[in-house]
Amino acid sequence: MDVIGVPLLQLIRTIVHIYIWMIIGSVALQWLTMFGVVNHYNRIVATVSDMLGRLTEPLLAIVRRMTPHPGGIDLSPMILILALYFFENVLGMLIVKMVFAGS
């Protein structure tokens, strides 16, 4: 099981880590667009923004439904990132347990 289990858990952990960076990129792009640093009418910016939105919005929408909005500030990206870091650390501990249990 270690031959398949450990690499599979490492792959899932890597995907979670990439997803965290996609959330950060989505938020950063939203801020840059909002403050007029980048133009949303630019085709590349619009494409990247749309792609990041389609990938991150499903989980962010779930978190938004479950959390209040204090003072109009959207804390859902931060809450989701913290939850994903927790999940990533749990996967890391499972990997360590599987490696040492197999030895």
DSSP file (Angstrom, degrees, kcal/mol; ACC not computed):
  #  RESIDUE AA STRUCTURE BP1 BP2  ACC     N-H-->O    O-->H-N    N-H-->O    O-->H-N    TCO  KAPPA ALPHA  PHI   PSI    X-CA   Y-CA   Z-CA
    1    1 A M     >        0   0    0      0, 0.0     4,-3.8     0, 0.0     3,-0.4   0.000 360.0 360.0 360.0 -30.3    0.0    0.0    0.0
    2    2 A D  H  >  +     0   0    0      1,-0.2     4,-1.3     2,-0.2    96,-0.0   0.828 360.0  61.9 -65.7 -30.2    2.9    2.4    0.7
    3    3 A V  H  4 S+     0   0    0      1,-0.2    -1,-0.2     2,-0.1     5,-0.0   0.875 122.2  20.4 -64.9 -36.6    4.0    2.1   -3.0
    4    4 A I  H  > S+     0   0    0     -3,-0.4     4,-1.9     2,-0.1    -2,-0.2   0.808 122.4  57.5 -97.3 -39.0    0.8    3.6   -4.2
    5    5 A G  H  X S+     0   0    0     -4,-3.8     4,-2.6     2,-0.2     5,-0.2   0.913 104.2  48.0 -64.0 -48.3   -0.5    5.4   -1.0
    6    6 A V  H  X S+     0   0    0     -4,-1.3     4,-2.5    -5,-0.3     5,-0.2   0.948 114.7  43.9 -64.3 -50.6    2.4    7.7   -0.3
    7    7 A P  H  > S+     0   0    0      0, 0.0     4,-2.3     0, 0.0    -1,-0.2   0.878 114.0  52.4 -61.9 -34.3    2.8    9.1   -3.9
    8    8 A L  H  X S+     0   0    0     -4,-1.9     4,-2.3     2,-0.2    -2,-0.2   0.927 110.9  46.0 -65.8 -44.4   -1.0    9.4   -4.1
    9    9 A L  H  X S+     0   0    0     -4,-2.6     4,-2.5     1,-0.2    -1,-0.2   0.884 112.3  51.7 -64.8 -37.8   -1.1   11.4   -0.9
   10   10 A Q  H  X S+     0   0    0     -4,-2.5     4,-2.2    -5,-0.2    -2,-0.2   0.886 109.3  50.2 -65.2 -38.1    1.8   13.5   -2.1
   11   11 A L  H  X S+     0   0    0     -4,-2.3     4,-2.3     2,-0.2    -2,-0.2   0.925 111.5  47.5 -64.5 -44.8    0.0   14.3   -5.3
   12   12 A I  H  X S+     0   0    0     -4,-2.3     4,-2.3     1,-0.2    -2,-0.2   0.906 111.4  51.6 -62.8 -40.9   -3.1   15.3   -3.5
   13   13 A R  H  X S+     0   0    0     -4,-2.5     4,-2.1     1,-0.2    -1,-0.2   0.892 110.0  49.1 -63.0 -39.8   -1.0   17.5   -1.2
   14   14 A T  H  X S+     0   0    0     -4,-2.2     4,-2.4     2,-0.2    -2,-0.2   0.898 109.9  51.1 -66.2 -40.8    0.6   19.2   -4.2
   15   15 A I  H  X S+     0   0    0     -4,-2.3     4,-2.3     2,-0.2    -2,-0.2   0.903 109.9  50.0 -63.4 -41.1   -2.7   19.8   -5.8
   16   16 A V  H  X S+     0   0    0     -4,-2.3     4,-2.0     2,-0.2    -2,-0.2   0.917 110.6  50.2 -62.3 -42.7   -4.0   21.4   -2.6
   17   17 A H  H  X S+     0   0    0     -4,-2.1     4,-1.7     1,-0.2    -2,-0.2   0.899 110.8  48.4 -64.3 -40.7   -0.9   23.6   -2.5
   18   18 A I  H  X S+     0   0    0     -4,-2.4     4,-1.8     1,-0.2    -1,-0.2   0.892 109.2  53.9 -64.5 -39.4   -1.4   24.7   -6.1
   19   19 A Y  H  X S+     0   0    0     -4,-2.3     4,-2.1     1,-0.2    -2,-0.2   0.874 104.5  55.1 -63.7 -37.4   -5.1   25.4   -5.4
   20   20 A I  H  X S+     0   0    0     -4,-2.0     4,-2.2     1,-0.2    -1,-0.2   0.932 108.5  48.0 -60.3 -45.0   -4.0   27.7   -2.5
   21   21 A W  H  X S+     0   0    0     -4,-1.7     4,-2.5     1,-0.2    -1,-0.2   0.828 107.8  55.6 -66.8 -30.4   -1.8   29.7   -4.8
   22   22 A M  H  X S+     0   0    0     -4,-1.8     4,-2.3     2,-0.2    -1,-0.2   0.889 107.3  49.5 -67.6 -37.9   -4.7   29.9   -7.3
   23   23 A I  H  X S+     0   0    0     -4,-2.1     4,-2.4     2,-0.2     5,-0.2   0.930 111.8  48.3 -64.0 -45.1   -6.9   31.4   -4.6
   24   24 A I  H  X S+     0   0    0     -4,-2.2     4,-2.5     1,-0.2    -2,-0.2   0.915 112.7  48.6 -61.6 -42.7   -4.1   33.9   -3.7
   25   25 A G  H  X S+     0   0    0     -4,-2.5     4,-2.5     2,-0.2    -1,-0.2   0.885 110.3  51.5 -64.5 -38.9   -3.7   34.8   -7.4
   26   26 A S  H  X S+     0   0    0     -4,-2.3     4,-2.1     2,-0.2    -2,-0.2   0.925 112.6  44.9 -64.2 -45.2   -7.5   35.2   -7.9
   27   27 A V  H  X S+     0   0    0     -4,-2.4     4,-2.4     2,-0.2    -2,-0.2   0.922 113.6  50.0 -65.0 -43.8   -7.7   37.6   -4.9
   28   28 A A  H  X S+     0   0    0     -4,-2.5     4,-2.7     1,-0.2    -2,-0.2   0.910 111.2  48.8 -62.1 -42.1   -4.6   39.5   -6.0
   29   29 A L  H  X S+     0   0    0     -4,-2.5     4,-2.2     2,-0.2    -1,-0.2   0.879 109.7  52.2 -65.8 -37.6   -6.0   39.9   -9.6
   30   30 A Q  H  X S+     0   0    0     -4,-2.1     4,-2.6     2,-0.2    -2,-0.2   0.919 112.0  46.2 -62.8 -43.1   -9.3   41.1   -8.2
   31   31 A W  H  X S+     0   0    0     -4,-2.4     4,-2.5     2,-0.2     6,-0.2   0.923 111.5  50.8 -65.1 -44.0   -7.6   43.7   -6.1
   32   32 A L  H  <>S+     0   0    0     -4,-2.7     5,-2.2     1,-0.2     6,-1.3   0.880 113.9  45.4 -62.6 -37.3   -5.4   44.8   -9.0
   33   33 A T  H ><5S+     0   0    0     -4,-2.2     3,-1.1     3,-0.2    -1,-0.2   0.909 112.0  51.6 -69.5 -42.5   -8.5   45.2  -11.2
   34   34 A M  H 3<5S+     0   0    0     -4,-2.6    -2,-0.2     1,-0.3    -1,-0.2   0.871 112.2  45.3 -63.9 -37.6  -10.4   47.0   -8.6
   35   35 A F  T 3<5S-     0   0    0     -4,-2.5    -1,-0.3    -5,-0.1    -2,-0.2   0.382 115.6-113.6 -89.8   5.1   -7.6   49.5   -8.0
   36   36 A G  T < 5S+     0   0    0     -3,-1.1    -3,-0.2     2,-0.2    -4,-0.1   0.661  80.5 124.1  78.1  16.5   -7.1   50.1  -11.7
   37   37 A V  S   <S+     0   0    0     -5,-2.2     2,-0.4    -6,-0.2    -4,-0.2   0.898  78.1  30.2 -75.7 -41.0   -3.6   48.6  -11.9
   38   38 A V  S    S-     0   0    0     -6,-1.3     2,-0.6    -9,-0.2    -2,-0.2  -0.901  85.6-123.1-117.0 150.8   -4.6   46.1  -14.6
   39   39 A N    >   -     0   0    0     -2,-0.4     3,-1.6     1,-0.1     6,-0.2  -0.813   8.7-155.4 -95.4 120.9   -7.3   46.6  -17.2
   40   40 A H  T 3  S+     0   0    0     -2,-0.6    -1,-0.1     1,-0.3     6,-0.1   0.671  92.4  67.8 -69.9 -15.4  -10.0   43.9  -17.2
   41   41 A Y  T 3  S+     0   0    0      4,-0.1    -1,-0.3     5,-0.1     2,-0.3   0.609  74.6 105.6 -79.7 -10.8  -10.7   44.6  -20.8
   42   42 A N  S <> S-     0   0    0     -3,-1.6     4,-2.7     1,-0.1     5,-0.2  -0.538  75.5-135.4 -66.6 132.4   -7.2   43.2  -21.7
   43   43 A R  H  > S+     0   0    0     -2,-0.3     4,-2.2     1,-0.2     5,-0.2   0.883 101.3  47.2 -62.4 -41.4   -7.9   39.8  -23.2
   44   44 A I  H  > S+     0   0    0      2,-0.2     4,-2.7     1,-0.2     5,-0.2   0.927 113.7  47.7 -67.3 -44.9   -5.1   38.0  -21.3
   45   45 A V  H  > S+     0   0    0     -6,-0.2     4,-2.7     1,-0.2     5,-0.2   0.915 113.1  48.9 -62.1 -43.2   -6.2   39.5  -18.0
   46   46 A A  H  X S+     0   0    0     -4,-2.7     4,-2.4     2,-0.2    -1,-0.2   0.894 112.2  48.4 -64.0 -40.2   -9.8   38.6  -18.6
   47   47 A T  H  X S+     0   0    0     -4,-2.2     4,-2.5    -5,-0.2    -2,-0.2   0.932 114.3  44.6 -66.8 -46.1   -8.9   35.1  -19.6
   48   48 A V  H  X S+     0   0    0     -4,-2.7     4,-2.8     2,-0.2     5,-0.2   0.916 114.6  49.7 -64.3 -42.9   -6.8   34.5  -16.5
   49   49 A S  H  X S+     0   0    0     -4,-2.7     4,-2.3    -5,-0.2    -2,-0.2   0.910 112.2  47.5 -62.8 -42.8   -9.3   36.1  -14.3
   50   50 A D  H  X S+     0   0    0     -4,-2.4     4,-2.4    -5,-0.2    -2,-0.2   0.911 112.9  48.8 -64.9 -42.7  -12.1   34.0  -15.7
   51   51 A M  H  X S+     0   0    0     -4,-2.5     4,-1.7     2,-0.2    -2,-0.2   0.940 113.8  45.2 -63.4 -47.7  -10.1   30.8  -15.4
   52   52 A L  H  X S+     0   0    0     -4,-2.8     4,-2.4     1,-0.2     5,-0.3   0.889 113.1  51.6 -64.2 -38.2   -9.1   31.5  -11.8
   53   53 A G  H  X S+     0   0    0     -4,-2.3     4,-2.3    -5,-0.2    -1,-0.2   0.912 109.3  49.0 -64.1 -42.7  -12.7   32.5  -10.9
   54   54 A R  H  < S+     0   0    0     -4,-2.4    -1,-0.2     1,-0.2    -2,-0.2   0.828 116.3  43.7 -66.8 -30.9  -14.1   29.3  -12.4
   55   55 A L  H  < S+     0   0    0     -4,-1.7     4,-0.3    -5,-0.2    -2,-0.2   0.841 124.4  30.7 -83.5 -33.9  -11.6   27.2  -10.5
   56   56 A T  H  X S+     0   0    0     -4,-2.4     4,-2.0    -5,-0.2     3,-0.3   0.743 101.7  75.3 -98.3 -25.1  -11.8   28.9   -7.1
   57   57 A E  H  X S+     0   0    0     -4,-2.3     4,-2.8    -5,-0.3     5,-0.2   0.832  85.6  62.2 -63.8 -35.9  -15.3   30.2   -6.9
   58   58 A P  H  > S+     0   0    0      0, 0.0     4,-1.3     0, 0.0    -1,-0.2   0.939 112.8  35.9 -57.8 -46.5  -17.1   26.9   -6.2
   59   59 A L  H  > S+     0   0    0     -3,-0.3     4,-2.0    -4,-0.3    -2,-0.2   0.877 116.7  53.9 -73.2 -36.5  -15.3   26.3   -2.8
   60   60 A L  H  X S+     0   0    0     -4,-2.0     4,-2.6     1,-0.2    -1,-0.2   0.874 105.2  54.7 -64.6 -35.6  -15.3   30.1   -2.0
   61   61 A A  H  X S+     0   0    0     -4,-2.8     4,-1.9     2,-0.2    -1,-0.2   0.891 106.9  50.8 -64.7 -38.9  -19.1   30.2   -2.5
   62   62 A I  H  X S+     0   0    0     -4,-1.3     4,-1.2    -5,-0.2    -1,-0.2   0.926 112.5  46.0 -63.2 -44.0  -19.5   27.4    0.0
   63   63 A V  H  X S+     0   0    0     -4,-2.0     4,-1.3     1,-0.2     3,-0.3   0.895 109.7  55.1 -66.7 -39.5  -17.4   29.2    2.6
   64   64 A R  H  < S+     0   0    0     -4,-2.6     3,-0.3     1,-0.2    -1,-0.2   0.882 105.7  52.3 -61.0 -38.5  -19.2   32.5    1.9
   65   65 A R  H  < S+     0   0    0     -4,-1.9    -1,-0.2     1,-0.2    -2,-0.2   0.827 113.0  44.9 -66.0 -30.7  -22.5   30.8    2.7
   66   66 A M  H  < S+     0   0    0     -4,-1.2    -1,-0.2    -3,-0.3    -2,-0.2   0.629 108.9  61.1 -90.5 -14.5  -21.2   29.5    6.0
   67   67 A T  S  < S-     0   0    0     -4,-1.3     2,-0.1    -3,-0.3     9,-0.1  -0.861  77.6-121.9-118.0 148.3  -19.5   32.7    7.2
   68   68 A P        -     0   0    0      0, 0.0     7,-0.3     0, 0.0    -2,-0.1  -0.390  23.1-122.3 -77.7 163.8  -20.7   36.2    8.1
   69   69 A H    >   -     0   0    0      5,-0.1     3,-1.1    -2,-0.1     2,-0.6  -0.845  24.4-154.2-108.1  93.5  -19.4   39.3    6.3
   70   70 A P  G >  S-     0   0    0      0, 0.0     3,-1.4     0, 0.0     0, 0.0  -0.559  76.8 -17.6 -72.5 114.1  -18.0   41.5    9.1
   71   71 A G  G 3  S-     0   0    0     -2,-0.6     3,-0.1     1,-0.3    -2,-0.0   0.756 121.5 -62.9  65.9  25.5  -18.1   45.1    7.8
   72   72 A G  G <  S+     0   0    0     -3,-1.1     2,-0.5     1,-0.3    -1,-0.3   0.561  99.7 136.4  78.7   7.0  -18.5   44.1    4.2
   73   73 A I    <   -     0   0    0     -3,-1.4     2,-0.9     2,-0.0    -1,-0.3  -0.766  52.7-136.3 -91.8 130.3  -15.1   42.4    4.1
   74   74 A D        +     0   0    0     -2,-0.5     4,-0.2     1,-0.2    -5,-0.1  -0.759  28.8 170.6 -88.7 107.2  -15.0   39.0    2.4
   75   75 A L     >  +     0   0    0     -2,-0.9     4,-2.4    -7,-0.3     5,-0.2   0.383  48.9 102.6 -95.0   2.6  -13.0   36.7    4.6
   76   76 A S  H  > S+     0   0    0      1,-0.2     4,-2.7     2,-0.2     5,-0.2   0.860  77.3  52.6 -60.1 -39.1  -13.8   33.6    2.7
   77   77 A P  H  > S+     0   0    0      0, 0.0     4,-2.5     0, 0.0    -1,-0.2   0.928 112.2  46.1 -62.3 -41.2  -10.4   33.3    0.8
   78   78 A M  H  > S+     0   0    0     -4,-0.2     4,-2.3     2,-0.2    -2,-0.2   0.917 114.2  47.5 -66.2 -42.8   -8.5   33.5    4.1
   79   79 A I  H  X S+     0   0    0     -4,-2.4     4,-2.3     2,-0.2    -1,-0.2   0.918 113.7  47.9 -64.4 -43.3  -10.8   31.0    5.8
   80   80 A L  H  X S+     0   0    0     -4,-2.7     4,-2.5    -5,-0.2    -2,-0.2   0.900 110.8  51.0 -65.3 -40.6  -10.5   28.6    2.8
   81   81 A I  H  X S+     0   0    0     -4,-2.5     4,-2.5    -5,-0.2    -1,-0.2   0.916 110.6  49.1 -63.3 -42.7   -6.7   29.0    2.7
   82   82 A L  H  X S+     0   0    0     -4,-2.3     4,-2.1     2,-0.2    -2,-0.2   0.913 112.2  48.5 -62.8 -42.0   -6.4   28.2    6.4
   83   83 A A  H  X S+     0   0    0     -4,-2.3     4,-2.4     2,-0.2    -2,-0.2   0.895 112.0  49.0 -64.6 -39.8   -8.7   25.1    6.0
   84   84 A L  H  X S+     0   0    0     -4,-2.5     4,-2.6     2,-0.2    -2,-0.2   0.877 109.3  51.9 -69.6 -36.5   -6.7   23.9    3.0
   85   85 A Y  H  X S+     0   0    0     -4,-2.5     4,-2.3     2,-0.2    -2,-0.2   0.903 110.0  50.2 -62.8 -40.3   -3.4   24.4    4.9
   86   86 A F  H  X S+     0   0    0     -4,-2.1     4,-2.3     2,-0.2    -2,-0.2   0.942 112.1  46.8 -60.4 -47.7   -4.9   22.3    7.7
   87   87 A F  H  X S+     0   0    0     -4,-2.4     4,-2.3     1,-0.2    -2,-0.2   0.887 111.0  52.6 -61.4 -40.2   -5.9   19.6    5.2
   88   88 A E  H  X S+     0   0    0     -4,-2.6     4,-2.0     1,-0.2    -1,-0.2   0.893 109.7  48.6 -63.8 -40.1   -2.4   19.8    3.6
   89   89 A N  H  X S+     0   0    0     -4,-2.3     4,-2.3     2,-0.2    -2,-0.2   0.878 108.8  53.1 -68.4 -37.1   -0.8   19.3    7.0
   90   90 A V  H  X S+     0   0    0     -4,-2.3     4,-2.3     2,-0.2    -2,-0.2   0.922 109.3  49.4 -62.0 -43.2   -3.1   16.3    7.8
   91   91 A L  H  X S+     0   0    0     -4,-2.3     4,-2.3     1,-0.2    -2,-0.2   0.901 109.1  53.1 -61.4 -40.0   -2.0   14.7    4.5
   92   92 A G  H  X S+     0   0    0     -4,-2.0     4,-2.3     1,-0.2    -2,-0.2   0.901 108.9  48.5 -61.6 -41.2    1.6   15.4    5.4
   93   93 A M  H  X S+     0   0    0     -4,-2.3     4,-2.6     2,-0.2    -1,-0.2   0.883 110.0  52.1 -67.3 -37.4    1.2   13.6    8.8
   94   94 A L  H  X S+     0   0    0     -4,-2.3     4,-2.5     2,-0.2    -2,-0.2   0.895 108.8  51.0 -63.6 -39.1   -0.5   10.7    7.0
   95   95 A I  H  X S+     0   0    0     -4,-2.3     4,-2.4     2,-0.2    -2,-0.2   0.932 110.7  47.9 -63.0 -45.8    2.4   10.4    4.6
   96   96 A V  H  X S+     0   0    0     -4,-2.3     4,-2.6     1,-0.2     5,-0.3   0.922 112.3  49.7 -61.8 -43.8    4.9   10.4    7.5
   97   97 A K  H  X S+     0   0    0     -4,-2.6     4,-2.1     1,-0.2    -1,-0.2   0.902 111.7  48.1 -61.8 -41.2    2.8    7.7    9.3
   98   98 A M  H  X S+     0   0    0     -4,-2.5     4,-1.5     2,-0.2    -1,-0.2   0.887 112.3  49.1 -67.3 -38.1    2.7    5.5    6.2
   99   99 A V  H  X S+     0   0    0     -4,-2.4     4,-0.7     1,-0.2    -2,-0.2   0.937 116.3  41.1 -67.5 -46.2    6.4    5.9    5.6
  100  100 A F  H  < S+     0   0    0     -4,-2.6    -2,-0.2     1,-0.2    -1,-0.2   0.791 112.7  54.7 -74.7 -26.5    7.3    5.0    9.2
  101  101 A A  H  < S+     0   0    0     -4,-2.1    -1,-0.2    -5,-0.3    -2,-0.2   0.820 107.8  50.9 -72.9 -30.0    4.7    2.2    9.5
  102  102 A G  H  <        0   0    0     -4,-1.5    -1,-0.2     1,-0.2    -2,-0.2   0.677 360.0 360.0 -79.9 -17.5    6.1    0.6    6.4
  103  103 A S     <        0   0    0     -4,-0.7    -1,-0.2    -3,-0.1    -2,-0.1   0.477 360.0 360.0 -76.7 360.0    9.7    0.6    7.7
